[in-house]
Amino acid sequence: MSIKSPCILVCSMDLASGYCFGCGRTRDEIAGWIDFTPEARRQVMAELPARMDTIERKPRRETRRQRMARERQDVTQE
């Protein structure tokens, strides 16, 4: 089973930590994700929650992916 990218379309790097504000990956992990083995992807995914806790500024706006998910949910609830 393929492990999807954790990208939430908030592509901006925290200069202090080197992690993306949206997904928590490093530039190298983002660039190499397509070539990572499933085990390498699982390892990165396991580290993301702790990484996100180290990022001082969180995204303030709703991402495109979040908006689309919310809109799908709104339609299914009608």
mmJSON file of the N, C-alpha and C atoms, coordinates in Angstrom:
{"data_MODEL":{"atom_site":{
"group_PDB":["ATOM","ATOM","ATOM","ATOM","ATOM","ATOM","ATOM","ATOM","ATOM","ATOM","ATOM","ATOM","ATOM","ATOM","ATOM","ATOM","ATOM","ATOM","ATOM","ATOM","ATOM","ATOM","ATOM","ATOM","ATOM","ATOM","ATOM","ATOM","ATOM","ATOM","ATOM","ATOM","ATOM","ATOM","ATOM","ATOM","ATOM","ATOM","ATOM","ATOM","ATOM","ATOM","ATOM","ATOM","ATOM","ATOM","ATOM","ATOM","ATOM","ATOM","ATOM","ATOM","ATOM","ATOM","ATOM","ATOM","ATOM","ATOM","ATOM","ATOM","ATOM","ATOM","ATOM","ATOM","ATOM","ATOM","ATOM","ATOM","ATOM","ATOM","ATOM","ATOM","ATOM","ATOM","ATOM","ATOM","ATOM","ATOM","ATOM","ATOM","ATOM","ATOM","ATOM","ATOM","ATOM","ATOM","ATOM","ATOM","ATOM","ATOM","ATOM","ATOM","ATOM","ATOM","ATOM","ATOM","ATOM","ATOM","ATOM","ATOM","ATOM","ATOM","ATOM","ATOM","ATOM","ATOM","ATOM","ATOM","ATOM","ATOM","ATOM","ATOM","ATOM","ATOM","ATOM","ATOM","ATOM","ATOM","ATOM","ATOM","ATOM","ATOM","ATOM","ATOM","ATOM","ATOM","ATOM","ATOM","ATOM","ATOM","ATOM","ATOM","ATOM","ATOM","ATOM","ATOM","ATOM","ATOM","ATOM","ATOM","ATOM","ATOM","ATOM","ATOM","ATOM","ATOM","ATOM","ATOM","ATOM","ATOM","ATOM","ATOM","ATOM","ATOM","ATOM","ATOM","ATOM","ATOM","ATOM","ATOM","ATOM","ATOM","ATOM","ATOM","ATOM","ATOM","ATOM","ATOM","ATOM","ATOM","ATOM","ATOM","ATOM","ATOM","ATOM","ATOM","ATOM","ATOM","ATOM","ATOM","ATOM","ATOM","ATOM","ATOM","ATOM","ATOM","ATOM","ATOM","ATOM","ATOM","ATOM","ATOM","ATOM","ATOM","ATOM","ATOM","ATOM","ATOM","ATOM","ATOM","ATOM","ATOM","ATOM","ATOM","ATOM","ATOM","ATOM","ATOM","ATOM","ATOM","ATOM","ATOM","ATOM","ATOM","ATOM","ATOM","ATOM","ATOM","ATOM","ATOM","ATOM","ATOM","ATOM","ATOM","ATOM","ATOM","ATOM","ATOM","ATOM","ATOM","ATOM","ATOM","ATOM","ATOM"],
"id":[1,2,3,4,5,6,7,8,9,10,11,12,13,14,15,16,17,18,19,20,21,22,23,24,25,26,27,28,29,30,31,32,33,34,35,36,37,38,39,40,41,42,43,44,45,46,47,48,49,50,51,52,53,54,55,56,57,58,59,60,61,62,63,64,65,66,67,68,69,70,71,72,73,74,75,76,77,78,79,80,81,82,83,84,85,86,87,88,89,90,91,92,93,94,95,96,97,98,99,100,101,102,103,104,105,106,107,108,109,110,111,112,113,114,115,116,117,118,119,120,121,122,123,124,125,126,127,128,129,130,131,132,133,134,135,136,137,138,139,140,141,142,143,144,145,146,147,148,149,150,151,152,153,154,155,156,157,158,159,160,161,162,163,164,165,166,167,168,169,170,171,172,173,174,175,176,177,178,179,180,181,182,183,184,185,186,187,188,189,190,191,192,193,194,195,196,197,198,199,200,201,202,203,204,205,206,207,208,209,210,211,212,213,214,215,216,217,218,219,220,221,222,223,224,225,226,227,228,229,230,231,232,233,234],
"type_symbol":["N","C","C","N","C","C","N","C","C","N","C","C","N","C","C","N","C","C","N","C","C","N","C","C","N","C","C","N","C","C","N","C","C","N","C","C","N","C","C","N","C","C","N","C","C","N","C","C","N","C","C","N","C","C","N","C","C","N","C","C","N","C","C","N","C","C","N","C","C","N","C","C","N","C","C","N","C","C","N","C","C","N","C","C","N","C","C","N","C","C","N","C","C","N","C","C","N","C","C","N","C","C","N","C","C","N","C","C","N","C","C","N","C","C","N","C","C","N","C","C","N","C","C","N","C","C","N","C","C","N","C","C","N","C","C","N","C","C","N","C","C","N","C","C","N","C","C","N","C","C","N","C","C","N","C","C","N","C","C","N","C","C","N","C","C","N","C","C","N","C","C","N","C","C","N","C","C","N","C","C","N","C","C","N","C","C","N","C","C","N","C","C","N","C","C","N","C","C","N","C","C","N","C","C","N","C","C","N","C","C","N","C","C","N","C","C","N","C","C","N","C","C","N","C","C","N","C","C","N","C","C","N","C","C"],
"label_atom_id":["N","CA","C","N","CA","C","N","CA","C","N","CA","C","N","CA","C","N","CA","C","N","CA","C","N","CA","C","N","CA","C","N","CA","C","N","CA","C","N","CA","C","N","CA","C","N","CA","C","N","CA","C","N","CA","C","N","CA","C","N","CA","C","N","CA","C","N","CA","C","N","CA","C","N","CA","C","N","CA","C","N","CA","C","N","CA","C","N","CA","C","N","CA","C","N","CA","C","N","CA","C","N","CA","C","N","CA","C","N","CA","C","N","CA","C","N","CA","C","N","CA","C","N","CA","C","N","CA","C","N","CA","C","N","CA","C","N","CA","C","N","CA","C","N","CA","C","N","CA","C","N","CA","C","N","CA","C","N","CA","C","N","CA","C","N","CA","C","N","CA","C","N","CA","C","N","CA","C","N","CA","C","N","CA","C","N","CA","C","N","CA","C","N","CA","C","N","CA","C","N","CA","C","N","CA","C","N","CA","C","N","CA","C","N","CA","C","N","CA","C","N","CA","C","N","CA","C","N","CA","C","N","CA","C","N","CA","C","N","CA","C","N","CA","C","N","CA","C","N","CA","C","N","CA","C","N","CA","C","N","CA","C","N","CA","C","N","CA","C","N","CA","C"],
"label_alt_id":[null,null,null,null,null,null,null,null,null,null,null,null,null,null,null,null,null,null,null,null,null,null,null,null,null,null,null,null,null,null,null,null,null,null,null,null,null,null,null,null,null,null,null,null,null,null,null,null,null,null,null,null,null,null,null,null,null,null,null,null,null,null,null,null,null,null,null,null,null,null,null,null,null,null,null,null,null,null,null,null,null,null,null,null,null,null,null,null,null,null,null,null,null,null,null,null,null,null,null,null,null,null,null,null,null,null,null,null,null,null,null,null,null,null,null,null,null,null,null,null,null,null,null,null,null,null,null,null,null,null,null,null,null,null,null,null,null,null,null,null,null,null,null,null,null,null,null,null,null,null,null,null,null,null,null,null,null,null,null,null,null,null,null,null,null,null,null,null,null,null,null,null,null,null,null,null,null,null,null,null,null,null,null,null,null,null,null,null,null,null,null,null,null,null,null,null,null,null,null,null,null,null,null,null,null,null,null,null,null,null,null,null,null,null,null,null,null,null,null,null,null,null,null,null,null,null,null,null,null,null,null,null,null,null],
"label_comp_id":["MET","MET","MET","SER","SER","SER","ILE","ILE","ILE","LYS","LYS","LYS","SER","SER","SER","PRO","PRO","PRO","CYS","CYS","CYS","ILE","ILE","ILE","LEU","LEU","LEU","VAL","VAL","VAL","CYS","CYS","CYS","SER","SER","SER","MET","MET","MET","ASP","ASP","ASP","LEU","LEU","LEU","ALA","ALA","ALA","SER","SER","SER","GLY","GLY","GLY","TYR","TYR","TYR","CYS","CYS","CYS","PHE","PHE","PHE","GLY","GLY","GLY","CYS","CYS","CYS","GLY","GLY","GLY","ARG","ARG","ARG","THR","THR","THR","ARG","ARG","ARG","ASP","ASP","ASP","GLU","GLU","GLU","ILE","ILE","ILE","ALA","ALA","ALA","GLY","GLY","GLY","TRP","TRP","TRP","ILE","ILE","ILE","ASP","ASP","ASP","PHE","PHE","PHE","THR","THR","THR","PRO","PRO","PRO","GLU","GLU","GLU","ALA","ALA","ALA","ARG","ARG","ARG","ARG","ARG","ARG","GLN","GLN","GLN","VAL","VAL","VAL","MET","MET","MET","ALA","ALA","ALA","GLU","GLU","GLU","LEU","LEU","LEU","PRO","PRO","PRO","ALA","ALA","ALA","ARG","ARG","ARG","MET","MET","MET","ASP","ASP","ASP","THR","THR","THR","ILE","ILE","ILE","GLU","GLU","GLU","ARG","ARG","ARG","LYS","LYS","LYS","PRO","PRO","PRO","ARG","ARG","ARG","ARG","ARG","ARG","GLU","GLU","GLU","THR","THR","THR","ARG","ARG","ARG","ARG","ARG","ARG","GLN","GLN","GLN","ARG","ARG","ARG","MET","MET","MET","ALA","ALA","ALA","ARG","ARG","ARG","GLU","GLU","GLU","ARG","ARG","ARG","GLN","GLN","GLN","ASP","ASP","ASP","VAL","VAL","VAL","THR","THR","THR","GLN","GLN","GLN","GLU","GLU","GLU"],
"label_asym_id":["A","A","A","A","A","A","A","A","A","A","A","A","A","A","A","A","A","A","A","A","A","A","A","A","A","A","A","A","A","A","A","A","A","A","A","A","A","A","A","A","A","A","A","A","A","A","A","A","A","A","A","A","A","A","A","A","A","A","A","A","A","A","A","A","A","A","A","A","A","A","A","A","A","A","A","A","A","A","A","A","A","A","A","A","A","A","A","A","A","A","A","A","A","A","A","A","A","A","A","A","A","A","A","A","A","A","A","A","A","A","A","A","A","A","A","A","A","A","A","A","A","A","A","A","A","A","A","A","A","A","A","A","A","A","A","A","A","A","A","A","A","A","A","A","A","A","A","A","A","A","A","A","A","A","A","A","A","A","A","A","A","A","A","A","A","A","A","A","A","A","A","A","A","A","A","A","A","A","A","A","A","A","A","A","A","A","A","A","A","A","A","A","A","A","A","A","A","A","A","A","A","A","A","A","A","A","A","A","A","A","A","A","A","A","A","A","A","A","A","A","A","A","A","A","A","A","A","A","A","A","A","A","A","A"],
"label_entity_id":["1","1","1","1","1","1","1","1","1","1","1","1","1","1","1","1","1","1","1","1","1","1","1","1","1","1","1","1","1","1","1","1","1","1","1","1","1","1","1","1","1","1","1","1","1","1","1","1","1","1","1","1","1","1","1","1","1","1","1","1","1","1","1","1","1","1","1","1","1","1","1","1","1","1","1","1","1","1","1","1","1","1","1","1","1","1","1","1","1","1","1","1","1","1","1","1","1","1","1","1","1","1","1","1","1","1","1","1","1","1","1","1","1","1","1","1","1","1","1","1","1","1","1","1","1","1","1","1","1","1","1","1","1","1","1","1","1","1","1","1","1","1","1","1","1","1","1","1","1","1","1","1","1","1","1","1","1","1","1","1","1","1","1","1","1","1","1","1","1","1","1","1","1","1","1","1","1","1","1","1","1","1","1","1","1","1","1","1","1","1","1","1","1","1","1","1","1","1","1","1","1","1","1","1","1","1","1","1","1","1","1","1","1","1","1","1","1","1","1","1","1","1","1","1","1","1","1","1","1","1","1","1","1","1"],
"label_seq_id":[1,1,1,2,2,2,3,3,3,4,4,4,5,5,5,6,6,6,7,7,7,8,8,8,9,9,9,10,10,10,11,11,11,12,12,12,13,13,13,14,14,14,15,15,15,16,16,16,17,17,17,18,18,18,19,19,19,20,20,20,21,21,21,22,22,22,23,23,23,24,24,24,25,25,25,26,26,26,27,27,27,28,28,28,29,29,29,30,30,30,31,31,31,32,32,32,33,33,33,34,34,34,35,35,35,36,36,36,37,37,37,38,38,38,39,39,39,40,40,40,41,41,41,42,42,42,43,43,43,44,44,44,45,45,45,46,46,46,47,47,47,48,48,48,49,49,49,50,50,50,51,51,51,52,52,52,53,53,53,54,54,54,55,55,55,56,56,56,57,57,57,58,58,58,59,59,59,60,60,60,61,61,61,62,62,62,63,63,63,64,64,64,65,65,65,66,66,66,67,67,67,68,68,68,69,69,69,70,70,70,71,71,71,72,72,72,73,73,73,74,74,74,75,75,75,76,76,76,77,77,77,78,78,78],
"pdbx_PDB_ins_code":[null,null,null,null,null,null,null,null,null,null,null,null,null,null,null,null,null,null,null,null,null,null,null,null,null,null,null,null,null,null,null,null,null,null,null,null,null,null,null,null,null,null,null,null,null,null,null,null,null,null,null,null,null,null,null,null,null,null,null,null,null,null,null,null,null,null,null,null,null,null,null,null,null,null,null,null,null,null,null,null,null,null,null,null,null,null,null,null,null,null,null,null,null,null,null,null,null,null,null,null,null,null,null,null,null,null,null,null,null,null,null,null,null,null,null,null,null,null,null,null,null,null,null,null,null,null,null,null,null,null,null,null,null,null,null,null,null,null,null,null,null,null,null,null,null,null,null,null,null,null,null,null,null,null,null,null,null,null,null,null,null,null,null,null,null,null,null,null,null,null,null,null,null,null,null,null,null,null,null,null,null,null,null,null,null,null,null,null,null,null,null,null,null,null,null,null,null,null,null,null,null,null,null,null,null,null,null,null,null,null,null,null,null,null,null,null,null,null,null,null,null,null,null,null,null,null,null,null,null,null,null,null,null,null],
"Cartn_x":[0.849,0.0,0.881,0.543,1.325,1.008,2.037,1.863,1.823,0.693,0.519,1.375,1.61,2.352,1.545,2.207,1.506,1.278,1.6,1.469,0.026,-0.133,-1.453,-1.506,-0.575,-0.519,-0.247,0.488,0.993,2.512,3.065,4.482,5.315,5.724,6.535,7.421,8.707,9.657,9.901,9.939,10.322,11.848,12.406,13.857,14.565,13.924,14.546,14.715,13.678,13.733,14.106,13.832,14.066,12.914,11.78,10.611,9.556,8.784,7.672,6.578,6.004,4.914,3.693,3.488,2.301,2.406,3.518,3.607,4.69,5.648,6.692,7.909,7.925,9.081,10.169,11.388,12.497,12.426,13.196,13.249,13.692,14.69,15.183,14.118,13.353,12.291,11.179,10.853,9.823,10.281,11.506,12.029,12.197,12.563,12.832,11.68,10.53,9.408,9.021,8.978,8.557,9.471,10.738,11.699,11.891,11.265,11.415,10.745,11.338,10.718,9.541,8.622,7.525,8.035,9.107,9.66,10.207,10.896,11.425,10.274,9.199,8.035,7.382,7.248,6.67,7.499,8.817,9.702,9.497,9.446,9.219,7.845,6.821,5.467,5.397,6.138,6.142,6.773,7.693,8.392,7.624,6.671,6.012,5.278,4.518,3.826,4.787,5.892,6.868,7.508,7.76,8.349,7.405,6.124,5.158,5.057,5.306,5.296,6.461,7.525,8.694,8.576,7.628,7.439,6.666,7.229,6.63,5.377,5.405,4.257,3.486,2.213,1.35,0.656,0.303,-0.43,-1.728,-2.035,-3.227,-4.421,-4.167,-5.27,-5.699,-6.908,-7.411,-6.721,-6.204,-5.532,-6.553,-6.115,-6.986,-7.513,-6.639,-7.045,-8.076,-7.881,-8.848,-10.19,-10.147,-11.372,-12.143,-11.435,-12.084,-12.71,-11.999,-12.532,-13.766,-13.725,-14.866,-16.061,-15.81,-16.901,-17.513,-16.679,-17.198,-18.052,-17.591,-18.32,-19.654,-19.649,-20.884,-21.906,-21.446,-22.345,-22.929,-22.112,-22.6,-23.553,-23.481,-24.366,-25.717,-25.831,-27.106,-28.118],
"Cartn_y":[-1.195,0.0,1.24,2.188,3.407,4.372,5.053,6.067,7.416,8.103,9.392,10.459,11.486,12.639,13.342,13.835,14.581,16.048,16.422,17.814,18.287,19.502,20.12,21.423,21.585,22.732,24.048,23.979,25.166,25.033,25.416,25.169,26.399,26.418,27.505,26.938,27.261,26.658,27.536,26.891,27.536,27.585,28.77,28.902,28.422,28.524,28.097,26.589,25.844,24.386,23.698,24.354,23.728,22.851,22.915,22.109,22.963,22.319,22.984,23.277,24.483,24.847,23.954,23.501,22.705,21.247,20.608,19.152,18.699,19.555,19.183,18.511,18.354,17.712,18.732,18.228,19.062,19.215,20.144,20.322,19.032,18.375,17.136,16.041,15.975,14.966,15.27,16.537,16.926,16.583,16.96,16.73,15.243,14.444,13.036,12.098,12.628,11.795,10.744,11.115,10.192,8.967,9.137,8.049,7.28,7.736,7.072,5.702,4.764,3.453,3.612,2.655,2.735,2.82,2.108,2.16,3.558,4.176,5.525,6.515,6.352,7.228,7.04,5.782,5.52,6.173,6.115,6.707,8.221,8.871,10.321,10.638,9.896,10.14,10.016,9.081,8.877,10.062,10.752,11.877,13.198,13.277,14.554,15.183,14.444,15.11,15.826,15.192,15.828,17.035,16.939,18.068,19.26,18.999,20.087,20.831,20.131,20.783,21.756,21.6,22.473,23.741,23.76,24.924,25.981,27.181,28.24,28.838,29.091,29.722,28.675,28.607,27.684,28.443,27.76,28.432,29.031,30.258,30.949,30.807,30.458,30.406,28.963,28.823,27.514,27.121,25.916,25.468,25.025,24.92,24.466,23.071,22.196,20.836,20.821,21.642,21.718,22.25,23.274,23.845,22.819,22.08,21.071,19.972,19.542,18.517,19.031,20.292,20.889,20.982,21.386,21.507,20.152,19.118,17.761,17.316,17.611,17.243,17.972,19.259,20.044,19.459,19.013,18.455,17.136,16.303,15.0,15.123,16.227,16.413,16.981,17.471,18.073,17.026],
"Cartn_z":[0.0,0.0,0.0,-0.849,-0.983,0.158,0.638,1.676,0.984,1.124,0.466,1.123,0.37,0.864,1.948,3.003,4.039,3.678,2.464,2.028,2.177,2.739,2.854,2.057,1.138,0.235,0.955,2.051,2.745,2.675,1.559,1.306,1.671,2.918,3.429,4.522,4.472,5.398,6.622,7.78,9.031,9.041,8.983,8.892,10.154,11.303,12.559,12.625,12.236,12.347,11.037,9.92,8.616,8.162,8.875,8.533,7.846,6.988,6.321,7.344,7.296,8.198,7.991,6.773,6.476,6.825,6.44,6.618,7.587,7.886,8.833,8.228,6.907,6.266,5.953,5.748,5.312,3.794,3.27,1.809,1.109,1.673,1.068,1.08,2.159,2.229,1.236,1.087,0.121,-1.294,-1.605,-2.956,-3.262,-2.279,-2.521,-2.232,-1.79,-1.358,-2.387,-3.634,-4.695,-4.794,-4.424,-4.523,-3.217,-2.125,-0.833,-0.86,-0.154,0.03,0.997,1.002,1.973,3.415,3.747,5.098,5.418,4.473,4.677,4.865,4.088,4.235,5.603,6.053,7.371,8.471,8.322,9.329,9.406,8.25,8.228,8.811,8.407,8.899,10.421,10.981,12.432,13.163,12.514,13.134,13.02,12.117,11.831,13.011,13.815,14.935,15.888,16.219,17.118,16.446,15.165,14.437,14.434,14.181,14.099,15.431,16.526,17.84,18.016,17.231,17.355,16.519,15.605,14.738,15.513,15.597,16.408,15.785,14.511,13.853,13.074,13.303,12.581,11.449,10.37,9.299,9.835,9.419,9.92,8.994,7.781,6.83,6.575,6.122,5.735,4.431,4.374,3.158,2.123,0.908,-0.176,0.126,0.611,0.927,2.055,3.066,4.165,3.676,2.823,2.294,1.473,0.626,-0.208,0.66,1.697,2.602,3.328,3.785,4.465,3.524,2.28,1.314,0.996,0.886,0.659,1.842,3.043,4.25,4.306,3.953,3.964,2.988,1.829,0.824,1.301,1.941,2.402,3.584,4.325,5.472,5.087,3.876,3.431,3.096],
"occupancy":[1.0,1.0,1.0,1.0,1.0,1.0,1.0,1.0,1.0,1.0,1.0,1.0,1.0,1.0,1.0,1.0,1.0,1.0,1.0,1.0,1.0,1.0,1.0,1.0,1.0,1.0,1.0,1.0,1.0,1.0,1.0,1.0,1.0,1.0,1.0,1.0,1.0,1.0,1.0,1.0,1.0,1.0,1.0,1.0,1.0,1.0,1.0,1.0,1.0,1.0,1.0,1.0,1.0,1.0,1.0,1.0,1.0,1.0,1.0,1.0,1.0,1.0,1.0,1.0,1.0,1.0,1.0,1.0,1.0,1.0,1.0,1.0,1.0,1.0,1.0,1.0,1.0,1.0,1.0,1.0,1.0,1.0,1.0,1.0,1.0,1.0,1.0,1.0,1.0,1.0,1.0,1.0,1.0,1.0,1.0,1.0,1.0,1.0,1.0,1.0,1.0,1.0,1.0,1.0,1.0,1.0,1.0,1.0,1.0,1.0,1.0,1.0,1.0,1.0,1.0,1.0,1.0,1.0,1.0,1.0,1.0,1.0,1.0,1.0,1.0,1.0,1.0,1.0,1.0,1.0,1.0,1.0,1.0,1.0,1.0,1.0,1.0,1.0,1.0,1.0,1.0,1.0,1.0,1.0,1.0,1.0,1.0,1.0,1.0,1.0,1.0,1.0,1.0,1.0,1.0,1.0,1.0,1.0,1.0,1.0,1.0,1.0,1.0,1.0,1.0,1.0,1.0,1.0,1.0,1.0,1.0,1.0,1.0,1.0,1.0,1.0,1.0,1.0,1.0,1.0,1.0,1.0,1.0,1.0,1.0,1.0,1.0,1.0,1.0,1.0,1.0,1.0,1.0,1.0,1.0,1.0,1.0,1.0,1.0,1.0,1.0,1.0,1.0,1.0,1.0,1.0,1.0,1.0,1.0,1.0,1.0,1.0,1.0,1.0,1.0,1.0,1.0,1.0,1.0,1.0,1.0,1.0,1.0,1.0,1.0,1.0,1.0,1.0,1.0,1.0,1.0,1.0,1.0,1.0],
"B_iso_or_equiv":[0.0,0.0,0.0,0.0,0.0,0.0,0.0,0.0,0.0,0.0,0.0,0.0,0.0,0.0,0.0,0.0,0.0,0.0,0.0,0.0,0.0,0.0,0.0,0.0,0.0,0.0,0.0,0.0,0.0,0.0,0.0,0.0,0.0,0.0,0.0,0.0,0.0,0.0,0.0,0.0,0.0,0.0,0.0,0.0,0.0,0.0,0.0,0.0,0.0,0.0,0.0,0.0,0.0,0.0,0.0,0.0,0.0,0.0,0.0,0.0,0.0,0.0,0.0,0.0,0.0,0.0,0.0,0.0,0.0,0.0,0.0,0.0,0.0,0.0,0.0,0.0,0.0,0.0,0.0,0.0,0.0,0.0,0.0,0.0,0.0,0.0,0.0,0.0,0.0,0.0,0.0,0.0,0.0,0.0,0.0,0.0,0.0,0.0,0.0,0.0,0.0,0.0,0.0,0.0,0.0,0.0,0.0,0.0,0.0,0.0,0.0,0.0,0.0,0.0,0.0,0.0,0.0,0.0,0.0,0.0,0.0,0.0,0.0,0.0,0.0,0.0,0.0,0.0,0.0,0.0,0.0,0.0,0.0,0.0,0.0,0.0,0.0,0.0,0.0,0.0,0.0,0.0,0.0,0.0,0.0,0.0,0.0,0.0,0.0,0.0,0.0,0.0,0.0,0.0,0.0,0.0,0.0,0.0,0.0,0.0,0.0,0.0,0.0,0.0,0.0,0.0,0.0,0.0,0.0,0.0,0.0,0.0,0.0,0.0,0.0,0.0,0.0,0.0,0.0,0.0,0.0,0.0,0.0,0.0,0.0,0.0,0.0,0.0,0.0,0.0,0.0,0.0,0.0,0.0,0.0,0.0,0.0,0.0,0.0,0.0,0.0,0.0,0.0,0.0,0.0,0.0,0.0,0.0,0.0,0.0,0.0,0.0,0.0,0.0,0.0,0.0,0.0,0.0,0.0,0.0,0.0,0.0,0.0,0.0,0.0,0.0,0.0,0.0,0.0,0.0,0.0,0.0,0.0,0.0],
"pdbx_formal_charge":[null,null,null,null,null,null,null,null,null,null,null,null,null,null,null,null,null,null,null,null,null,null,null,null,null,null,null,null,null,null,null,null,null,null,null,null,null,null,null,null,null,null,null,null,null,null,null,null,null,null,null,null,null,null,null,null,null,null,null,null,null,null,null,null,null,null,null,null,null,null,null,null,null,null,null,null,null,null,null,null,null,null,null,null,null,null,null,null,null,null,null,null,null,null,null,null,null,null,null,null,null,null,null,null,null,null,null,null,null,null,null,null,null,null,null,null,null,null,null,null,null,null,null,null,null,null,null,null,null,null,null,null,null,null,null,null,null,null,null,null,null,null,null,null,null,null,null,null,null,null,null,null,null,null,null,null,null,null,null,null,null,null,null,null,null,null,null,null,null,null,null,null,null,null,null,null,null,null,null,null,null,null,null,null,null,null,null,null,null,null,null,null,null,null,null,null,null,null,null,null,null,null,null,null,null,null,null,null,null,null,null,null,null,null,null,null,null,null,null,null,null,null,null,null,null,null,null,null,null,null,null,null,null,null],
"auth_seq_id":[1,1,1,2,2,2,3,3,3,4,4,4,5,5,5,6,6,6,7,7,7,8,8,8,9,9,9,10,10,10,11,11,11,12,12,12,13,13,13,14,14,14,15,15,15,16,16,16,17,17,17,18,18,18,19,19,19,20,20,20,21,21,21,22,22,22,23,23,23,24,24,24,25,25,25,26,26,26,27,27,27,28,28,28,29,29,29,30,30,30,31,31,31,32,32,32,33,33,33,34,34,34,35,35,35,36,36,36,37,37,37,38,38,38,39,39,39,40,40,40,41,41,41,42,42,42,43,43,43,44,44,44,45,45,45,46,46,46,47,47,47,48,48,48,49,49,49,50,50,50,51,51,51,52,52,52,53,53,53,54,54,54,55,55,55,56,56,56,57,57,57,58,58,58,59,59,59,60,60,60,61,61,61,62,62,62,63,63,63,64,64,64,65,65,65,66,66,66,67,67,67,68,68,68,69,69,69,70,70,70,71,71,71,72,72,72,73,73,73,74,74,74,75,75,75,76,76,76,77,77,77,78,78,78],
"auth_comp_id":["MET","MET","MET","SER","SER","SER","ILE","ILE","ILE","LYS","LYS","LYS","SER","SER","SER","PRO","PRO","PRO","CYS","CYS","CYS","ILE","ILE","ILE","LEU","LEU","LEU","VAL","VAL","VAL","CYS","CYS","CYS","SER","SER","SER","MET","MET","MET","ASP","ASP","ASP","LEU","LEU","LEU","ALA","ALA","ALA","SER","SER","SER","GLY","GLY","GLY","TYR","TYR","TYR","CYS","CYS","CYS","PHE","PHE","PHE","GLY","GLY","GLY","CYS","CYS","CYS","GLY","GLY","GLY","ARG","ARG","ARG","THR","THR","THR","ARG","ARG","ARG","ASP","ASP","ASP","GLU","GLU","GLU","ILE","ILE","ILE","ALA","ALA","ALA","GLY","GLY","GLY","TRP","TRP","TRP","ILE","ILE","ILE","ASP","ASP","ASP","PHE","PHE","PHE","THR","THR","THR","PRO","PRO","PRO","GLU","GLU","GLU","ALA","ALA","ALA","ARG","ARG","ARG","ARG","ARG","ARG","GLN","GLN","GLN","VAL","VAL","VAL","MET","MET","MET","ALA","ALA","ALA","GLU","GLU","GLU","LEU","LEU","LEU","PRO","PRO","PRO","ALA","ALA","ALA","ARG","ARG","ARG","MET","MET","MET","ASP","ASP","ASP","THR","THR","THR","ILE","ILE","ILE","GLU","GLU","GLU","ARG","ARG","ARG","LYS","LYS","LYS","PRO","PRO","PRO","ARG","ARG","ARG","ARG","ARG","ARG","GLU","GLU","GLU","THR","THR","THR","ARG","ARG","ARG","ARG","ARG","ARG","GLN","GLN","GLN","ARG","ARG","ARG","MET","MET","MET","ALA","ALA","ALA","ARG","ARG","ARG","GLU","GLU","GLU","ARG","ARG","ARG","GLN","GLN","GLN","ASP","ASP","ASP","VAL","VAL","VAL","THR","THR","THR","GLN","GLN","GLN","GLU","GLU","GLU"],
"auth_asym_id":["A","A","A","A","A","A","A","A","A","A","A","A","A","A","A","A","A","A","A","A","A","A","A","A","A","A","A","A","A","A","A","A","A","A","A","A","A","A","A","A","A","A","A","A","A","A","A","A","A","A","A","A","A","A","A","A","A","A","A","A","A","A","A","A","A","A","A","A","A","A","A","A","A","A","A","A","A","A","A","A","A","A","A","A","A","A","A","A","A","A","A","A","A","A","A","A","A","A","A","A","A","A","A","A","A","A","A","A","A","A","A","A","A","A","A","A","A","A","A","A","A","A","A","A","A","A","A","A","A","A","A","A","A","A","A","A","A","A","A","A","A","A","A","A","A","A","A","A","A","A","A","A","A","A","A","A","A","A","A","A","A","A","A","A","A","A","A","A","A","A","A","A","A","A","A","A","A","A","A","A","A","A","A","A","A","A","A","A","A","A","A","A","A","A","A","A","A","A","A","A","A","A","A","A","A","A","A","A","A","A","A","A","A","A","A","A","A","A","A","A","A","A","A","A","A","A","A","A","A","A","A","A","A","A"],
"auth_atom_id":["N","CA","C","N","CA","C","N","CA","C","N","CA","C","N","CA","C","N","CA","C","N","CA","C","N","CA","C","N","CA","C","N","CA","C","N","CA","C","N","CA","C","N","CA","C","N","CA","C","N","CA","C","N","CA","C","N","CA","C","N","CA","C","N","CA","C","N","CA","C","N","CA","C","N","CA","C","N","CA","C","N","CA","C","N","CA","C","N","CA","C","N","CA","C","N","CA","C","N","CA","C","N","CA","C","N","CA","C","N","CA","C","N","CA","C","N","CA","C","N","CA","C","N","CA","C","N","CA","C","N","CA","C","N","CA","C","N","CA","C","N","CA","C","N","CA","C","N","CA","C","N","CA","C","N","CA","C","N","CA","C","N","CA","C","N","CA","C","N","CA","C","N","CA","C","N","CA","C","N","CA","C","N","CA","C","N","CA","C","N","CA","C","N","CA","C","N","CA","C","N","CA","C","N","CA","C","N","CA","C","N","CA","C","N","CA","C","N","CA","C","N","CA","C","N","CA","C","N","CA","C","N","CA","C","N","CA","C","N","CA","C","N","CA","C","N","CA","C","N","CA","C","N","CA","C","N","CA","C","N","CA","C","N","CA","C","N","CA","C","N","CA","C"],
"pdbx_PDB_model_num":[1,1,1,1,1,1,1,1,1,1,1,1,1,1,1,1,1,1,1,1,1,1,1,1,1,1,1,1,1,1,1,1,1,1,1,1,1,1,1,1,1,1,1,1,1,1,1,1,1,1,1,1,1,1,1,1,1,1,1,1,1,1,1,1,1,1,1,1,1,1,1,1,1,1,1,1,1,1,1,1,1,1,1,1,1,1,1,1,1,1,1,1,1,1,1,1,1,1,1,1,1,1,1,1,1,1,1,1,1,1,1,1,1,1,1,1,1,1,1,1,1,1,1,1,1,1,1,1,1,1,1,1,1,1,1,1,1,1,1,1,1,1,1,1,1,1,1,1,1,1,1,1,1,1,1,1,1,1,1,1,1,1,1,1,1,1,1,1,1,1,1,1,1,1,1,1,1,1,1,1,1,1,1,1,1,1,1,1,1,1,1,1,1,1,1,1,1,1,1,1,1,1,1,1,1,1,1,1,1,1,1,1,1,1,1,1,1,1,1,1,1,1,1,1,1,1,1,1,1,1,1,1,1,1]
}}}
